[in-house]
Amino acid sequence: MTRLLVVHPDPLVVWDRAAALEHAGYEVETCPGPASTECPVLSDQACPLLDHADALLYDTALGSPQDMGYLVAHLREDYADLPLIMIGANEAVAWADVVGPRRVWRVPSPGTISELTAMIEVALSEQGMAV
């Protein structure tokens, strides 16, 4: 079963997304993100939640633009093989690669479950992971 880490600070949003993704057949863990909790990636440390995830769904509305750019850069450096699906269009990640080995996949905000599951499958497939 594919393991997803869903990051969003609003407990109602994350619960709704997690429930819908679990219903779609994914195993889901959640995190409130760096705006709500200390993020180990922002402190140059490994994230135990990411260490067990097959893909990361991250809402770009989280945190400051500086933290977002720093976080995405570190995620692509430290977790290059982990598909990173960004929900929304934050100007802080406009520079992020959309092709190549350190790419990110993007879904318009708020991202329907159909859009999210389709992008998860594309990202996993393009990373050479079983879908």
C-alpha positions as CSV (number, residue, x, y, z in Angstrom):
1,M,0.0,0.0,0.0
2,T,1.3,3.5,-0.9
3,R,2.1,5.6,2.1
4,L,1.4,9.3,1.9
5,L,2.4,12.2,4.1
6,V,-0.2,15.0,3.9
7,V,0.9,18.3,5.3
8,H,-1.6,21.1,6.1
9,P,-2.1,23.2,9.3
10,D,-5.9,23.1,9.3
11,P,-7.0,19.9,11.1
12,L,-10.4,19.9,9.3
13,V,-8.7,20.2,5.9
14,V,-6.1,17.5,6.7
15,W,-8.7,15.2,8.2
16,D,-10.9,15.6,5.1
17,R,-8.0,14.9,2.7
18,A,-6.7,12.0,4.7
19,A,-10.1,10.4,5.0
20,A,-10.7,10.7,1.2
21,L,-7.2,9.4,0.3
22,E,-7.6,6.5,2.7
23,H,-10.9,5.7,1.1
24,A,-9.0,5.8,-2.3
25,G,-6.7,3.1,-1.0
26,Y,-3.7,5.0,0.4
27,E,-2.1,4.7,3.9
28,V,-2.0,8.3,5.2
29,E,0.0,10.1,7.9
30,T,-0.6,13.8,8.6
31,C,1.6,16.7,9.8
32,P,0.5,20.3,10.6
33,G,3.6,21.6,8.8
34,P,6.2,24.2,9.8
35,A,3.6,26.9,10.5
36,S,2.2,24.9,13.3
37,T,5.1,22.8,14.6
38,E,8.8,22.6,14.5
39,C,9.9,21.1,11.2
40,P,13.1,19.0,11.4
41,V,13.8,19.6,7.7
42,L,14.1,23.4,8.4
43,S,16.7,22.5,11.1
44,D,18.7,20.4,8.7
45,Q,17.5,17.2,10.3
46,A,15.9,14.0,9.0
47,C,12.1,13.9,9.2
48,P,10.8,10.6,10.7
49,L,7.5,11.0,8.9
50,L,9.2,11.4,5.5
51,D,11.4,8.5,6.2
52,H,8.3,6.2,6.0
53,A,6.4,8.0,3.2
54,D,6.2,7.0,-0.5
55,A,5.0,10.5,-1.5
56,L,4.5,13.9,0.1
57,L,1.4,16.1,-0.5
58,Y,2.3,19.6,0.7
59,D,0.1,22.7,0.6
60,T,2.1,25.7,-0.6
61,A,0.0,28.1,1.5
62,L,2.0,27.0,4.5
63,G,4.7,29.1,6.2
64,S,6.6,32.1,5.0
65,P,7.9,32.4,1.4
66,Q,11.5,32.2,2.8
67,D,10.8,29.0,4.7
68,M,8.9,27.5,1.8
69,G,11.8,28.0,-0.6
70,Y,14.2,26.7,1.9
71,L,12.0,23.7,2.7
72,V,11.5,22.7,-0.9
73,A,15.2,23.0,-1.7
74,H,16.0,20.8,1.3
75,L,13.3,18.3,0.4
76,R,14.6,18.0,-3.1
77,E,18.2,17.6,-1.9
78,D,17.6,15.2,1.0
79,Y,14.6,13.3,-0.3
80,A,15.2,13.5,-4.1
81,D,13.5,10.1,-4.7
82,L,10.4,11.1,-2.8
83,P,7.6,12.4,-5.0
84,L,6.7,15.9,-3.8
85,I,3.2,17.0,-4.9
86,M,2.6,20.7,-4.2
87,I,-1.0,21.8,-3.8
88,G,-1.5,25.4,-4.9
89,A,0.8,28.0,-6.5
90,N,2.9,29.8,-4.0
91,E,5.4,32.3,-5.6
92,A,8.1,31.0,-3.3
93,V,8.2,27.7,-5.2
94,A,7.7,29.1,-8.7
95,W,11.3,28.3,-9.3
96,A,11.0,24.7,-8.4
97,D,11.8,22.2,-11.1
98,V,8.8,20.7,-12.9
99,V,11.1,18.3,-14.9
100,G,14.1,16.3,-14.1
101,P,15.2,14.3,-11.0
102,R,14.4,17.0,-8.4
103,R,11.1,18.0,-9.9
104,V,7.9,18.8,-8.0
105,W,4.4,17.9,-9.3
106,R,1.7,20.6,-8.9
107,V,-2.0,20.5,-8.3
108,P,-4.1,23.7,-8.3
109,S,-5.5,24.7,-4.9
110,P,-7.5,23.3,-3.2
111,G,-7.0,20.2,-5.3
112,T,-9.9,17.7,-5.6
113,I,-9.3,14.1,-4.5
114,S,-9.5,13.1,-8.2
115,E,-6.8,15.6,-9.1
116,L,-4.7,14.5,-6.1
117,T,-4.9,10.8,-6.8
118,A,-4.2,11.3,-10.5
119,M,-1.1,13.4,-9.7
120,I,0.0,10.9,-7.0
121,E,-0.1,8.1,-9.6
122,V,1.7,10.1,-12.2
123,A,4.4,11.1,-9.7
124,L,4.9,7.6,-8.5
125,S,5.1,6.3,-12.0
126,E,7.5,8.9,-13.2
127,Q,9.7,8.2,-10.1
128,G,9.7,4.5,-11.1
129,M,7.7,3.4,-8.1
130,A,4.9,0.8,-8.3
131,V,1.4,2.3,-8.6
